[in-house]
Amino acid sequence: MHLPFAAAAEGDLAGVLLDLFVILLAAKLGDELFKRLGQPGIVGEILAGVLIGPSVLGWVAPDEVFQVFAELGVVFLLFWVGLETRLSDMRAVGASATTVGVLGVVFPFAGGVALGFALGDGSAEAIFLGVALTATSVGITSAVLIELGVVRTAAARTILGAAVIDDVLALLLLAVATGLADNGSLDVGDLGLVVGISLAFVAFFALVGTRVTQRWPRLLHAPRFSESPLLPAVLVCLGLAALAAEVGLAAVIGAFLAGMIIAETREQHPIEREVAPLYAFFPPFFFAFIGAELDLGALAGGGALALFAGLTALAIVTKYLGAWFGARALPFRERRVVAIGMIPRGEVGIIVAGIGASAGVIGDERFAVIVAMSVATTLLAPPLLRRVLNVDSAASRSS
């Protein structure tokens, strides 16, 4: 079926531009409405994606162009977060972030696998279900933390550090699931190599990259083509994002590390001002894309709805408990922020479901349920975070 606002054919520039116009306008209208209602703007952007997507109005489809803009959105979002973070800040919460990342994977994975076996799934399908529950979409939480002006707190740094651990462990589990789906067996040597490369990538750029910019803080002004530090900084961001994706990590990890590297230069604050338009323009496509991916029609049956409700509840409880116990070294109020902030599955859960569907392990109904769970947890976390942070702020003012 032809979508009214979808590009009519390859190379249809007018159709592509119209799609982008509709997506951005709808996302920002949703943002405006929810902010006027006292709610996080990104919730409005996600729901706008649901509204204009195939499930409701059918104005746009989550096609390749939309997906590219969405990926750029989350890359620049995490680059912005990295600019607000220094390596010394991450080291201060390293132990807590590691424990949160590990337990935030172990609890949901075990719960998902147990649910899969209870539903009669085979081992590969049960593992895919567990992996889908382990994922954390740090982009969602980061946007809320930025909006509320608390991205530099210990809780925020713990979430970001845990997200890196989470991503490496999720990569390991996804490799296990994919190996079982493709061959019925697993090459332990190849698995160890992939994980080793991923860990080396994070360690090298976090440690060496930040030291280079500390030692030569004017490095971004060195290129003669650079009238400002923005272009070299964006090149570093895109380069590390691409390299991270190449070694098997999420591109956002590379973008976040790029931001941390640039944060060590004296040009940090001018770069933040220059990156601000990119941050304002691209992320709405990411949030709208998450909404557009949701297929409401596939959830029409009673069985699918029951599975969606149960899987969503399991996703929330297991991730919350894992992060809560992992953050036990932090004060009570920050433990709550970390536990809630790790709940969103967002695009990461959708990607895992897509890989499982492509491998023929996950059927259409299960794919729709996982995507719906990812969207539901994404929608739930921002208002809960806002409520907790606002309550904490009010309590501190009154005391």
N, C-alpha and C positions, 0 to 999 in steps of 0.2 A: 504494500500500500504506500502510495506517495505521500510524504508528509508535506503540508502546505508550505512550511518555511524552510524545508530542507533544500540543499543545493540540488538543482535538477540534474546536473551532470558534472562530471569531472571538469574542472576548469571554469565552472560557473562562478565567477568572482562576485557578481551581484548577489547570488544566492548565499554564498559563504558570508559576505559582509552583512547581509540581512539577518542570518542566523546569529552572528556575533552580536549584532545590535539588539536583537530580541533577548538573548541570554543576559547580556550585561544590564539592559534596562530592567528586566524582570527581577534580576538578583538585587539590584540597588533599590528598587521599589519595595521588595521584601525586607531588605535591610532597614530602610526608612520606617516602614510600618512597625516592625518589631522594636526598633529603638524607641519609637513614640509610645509603645506599649510597655516600655521599661524592661524589655527582654534582649538577650544578645542578638545582634544583627545577623550573625551567621546562620542562626536558626531560620530567619526569614529568607536568607539566600538559598538554603537547602530546600525549603518548602517551595520556593519559587521554581526551583529546578524540577520538583515533582509536578508542579502545576503545568509548566510549559512542555514537559517531557512526554514521551509516548503514552504514559499511563493515564493522563487526563486530557489535556488539550491537543497534544500531538503536534505542537508547533515546531519543535526541534527534536533531533535524535542525538544520542551520545555517540556521534561519529568520530572519525579520526581527527578532524580539525578541532572539534570541541574538546577531545581528549588531549590534544597537544596544548591548547590554551590552559586546560585544567592542570596538566603536569607542570607547565611554567608557573602557574599560580601557586602551587604548593612548594615549588623550588624557591621562588622569591620570598614566600612566606617564611620558610625555614632559614633562608639567608638573612632575612631581617632579624629573626630571633637570634641567630648566631652573632650578629653585630652587637646585640645586647649582652653577650655572654663572653667572659674571659676564662682562660684555662684555669687560672687560680680559683675562680668561683666553682668550677666543675670539680676540681680536686677536693675542695672543702666538703662536698657532699658525695664523694666517690663511693664510700662504703655503703651508704644508704641507697644510692642510685643502683649499685650492683645488686644489692639484695632485693630491691623493688623490681628490677628488671628480671631477675631469675625467678622469684616467686610469682611475679605477674605473668610469667609464661607457664610455669609448672602447674599452678592451680587450674587455669582455664584449659590447658591441654589435657590434663587428666580428666577433667569434667566432660570435655567434648568427646574424648575417646570412649569414656564410660557410657555416655548417652548414645553414641553411635552403635556400640555393641548391644545396648538395651533395645535399640530400634531394629536390630537384626542386620546391621551393616557388616560388610566384610572388613578386613583389617585396613585396606587402603582407604576406603571411604570413611571409616571411623577416624583414621589419622588425619585425613583432610579436614574433617569436621573439627577435630581438636586444634589443628593449625589455624583455622579460620577464627577460632576463639582467642588464640594467643596474641593476635596482632593488635597493635595500638596505633591509632592515627594521631601522631603528635601534632600534626598541623591544626587539627580542630582545637585542641587544648591551648596550643600556642596563641591562636587568634584571640581566644577569650582572655588569656593572661595579658596579652598586649592591650586589648580593649580596656581592661580594668587597671592597667598600669602596674602590674605586679610581676612582670616577667623576670625581674632581677632578684626575686626572693629565693630563699633556700628551697622552698617547695617547688618553684618553677625549675630551678636548676636540677633538682632531683628527678623531676619528670623527664627533662631533656636527656640527662645522663642515662636514666633507665630506658629511655626509648632506643638509645644506641645498643645497649645490651639486648633489649627486646628484639631488635631487628636482626642481630647476629643469631640469636637463638631460634627465632622464627625461620631464618634462612636455613639453618641446620634441619629443623623439623620438616620444612617444605621439601628439602632435598630428599629426606627419608620417604616422605609421602609420594613424591614424584618417581623415585626409584622403584618403589613397590608397585606403583600404577603401571609403569612402563615395562618393567622386566620381571616383576614378582620377587625381586631380590635387590640388594643394595651393595654398591661398591664402597666399602668403608674408606679405602685409600683416597678415592676421588672426593668423598665427602669431607675428609679431614683436610685435604688440600684447599677446597673452596673456603672452608671456615678459617683456616690459617691465613689465607690471602686477605680475607675480610678483616680479621683482627689486626693484621699488619698494616692494612690501609688506614684504619681508624687511628692506630697508635702513631704511625709515621706522620700523618698530617696534623694530628692534634698536638704532637710534641715538637716535631721539626718545623712544621709550617709556622707555628706561632713564634718560635724562636727566631726564625728568619725575619719576620716582620717586626719583632721587637728590636732586633739589631739594626735593621735598615728601615726605619719608620717612614722614610720618604720614597720608598720603593715604587709606590703607585704613581708617583710623579715622574719617574725616570723615563718612560717611553715618550718619544717626541710627538707621537700621535695623540697623546693624552692632554687635552686642555684642562681636564679635571680628573680626579681619581675614580670617577664613576665607571668609565669604560674598562680600565684594567680590573677593577673590582668585579664587574659583571662577567668578564672573561674568566676570572678565577672561579667564580660561582658556577658558571655553566660547565667549565672544564672539570671541576671536581665532582659535580653532579653526574656528568656523563661517565667519568671514571668509576665512580661508586656503582653506577648501574652496570658497568661492564664487568666488575668483579663479583657481581651478584647481590650487592647491597641495594637498599632503596636509594634513589637519586637524592632524596631529601637529606640523607645523612651527609653526602658530599657537600650539599649546599649549606648545611648547618656548620660543617667544619670550615668551609670557606668563609662564612661570616665570622667565626671565631678567630681565624687567621687575620682577617682584615681588622677585627676589633682591636688588635694589638698595635695598630699604627696610630700616629698622632692625627691622622685624617679621619678617624672613626666618625666623629660627629658631622663633619661636612658630607661624608658618604651617606650617613643616615638620612640627611635632608634630601640628597639627590636620589637615593633609592626609594624614597617615600612615594613618588608617583607610580613606580613599578609595583610597589606593595598595594597601592590603592586600586590599580587597574587589573592585575592578573588574578589574585586570589578569589574574587567573586566567581570566576569561571570554574574554579576547583570545587567550591561549595555547591554551585548549581549543578555541576556534573554528577555529584554524589546523589542529589535528588532525582536527576533525570534517569539514573541507572535503575531506580526502583520500578519493578513491574507489579503493579497492584492487582492486575488480572490473574496472575499466577497464585495469588494468595486467597482467591475467592472460595476455595473449598474449606470445609471445616477442619479436615486433617492438617492442611497447610497452615491454617491460622493457629491451631493448637500447637503445632510444632514451632511456629514462629514465636508464640508467647513463651513457651518453655525454653527455647534456645536463647531468647533475649534475656530472660530472667537468669539463666545459667551464666550467660556472658557477663552480666552485670555483677552478680554475686561473686563469681570466682575471681574476676579481675580485681574487684574491690578488696576482697579478703587477702589476695596475694600481695597487693600493693600496701594494704594496711599493716600486715605483719612485717613486710619488708621495710617499711618506714618507721619501725618502732623506736628508732633512735631520735626521731624528730619530735618536737612538741605536738601536743594533741591537735591543735588547729591546723598545723601544716600536714600532719598525717591525713587528715580529712581531705585537704586539697589534693595531695598526691594520689590518694585512693580514687577520688572522683575523676581527677585529670587523666588517669590511665584507662578509663572505661571506653572512650570512643574507639570503634573499629574502623569507621570511615572507609577510605579507598583501599586500605590494606586488606581488610576482610573481603572486599569485592574482588580484588586481584587474586587472592587465594582461591576464591570460589570459581573465578574464571579459569584458572589453571586446572582445577579439578574437573570442570565441565569439558575443557578442551581435551583432557586426557581420557574422557569417557567414564570417569569414576563417579561424578556427581550428576544426577539427573536434573531435568528442568525445574521440578518442584523444589528439590533441595537447594539448587542454585538460587532460586527466587527467595527462599526462606533465609539463606545466609546473607544475601544482599539486603533484605528487609531488616534483618537483625543489625547489620552494619549501619544502616541509616538510622534505625531506632536508637541505638546506643549513641550515635553521633548527635542526634537531636536532644537526647536526655541530658548529656553532660554539661553543655553550656549554661542552661538555667540553674542546674544544681551548683555548679561552680560559682556562678554569680551570687546565688543565695548564700552559700557558705562564706564567701569572701565579704559580702556586704554585711552579714551578721557579725563576722569577726571584726570588721572595721567599726561597726556600731558599738560593739562591746568594748573595744579598746578606747573609743572616744568617751564612752560613759564612765569608764574607770579612770 
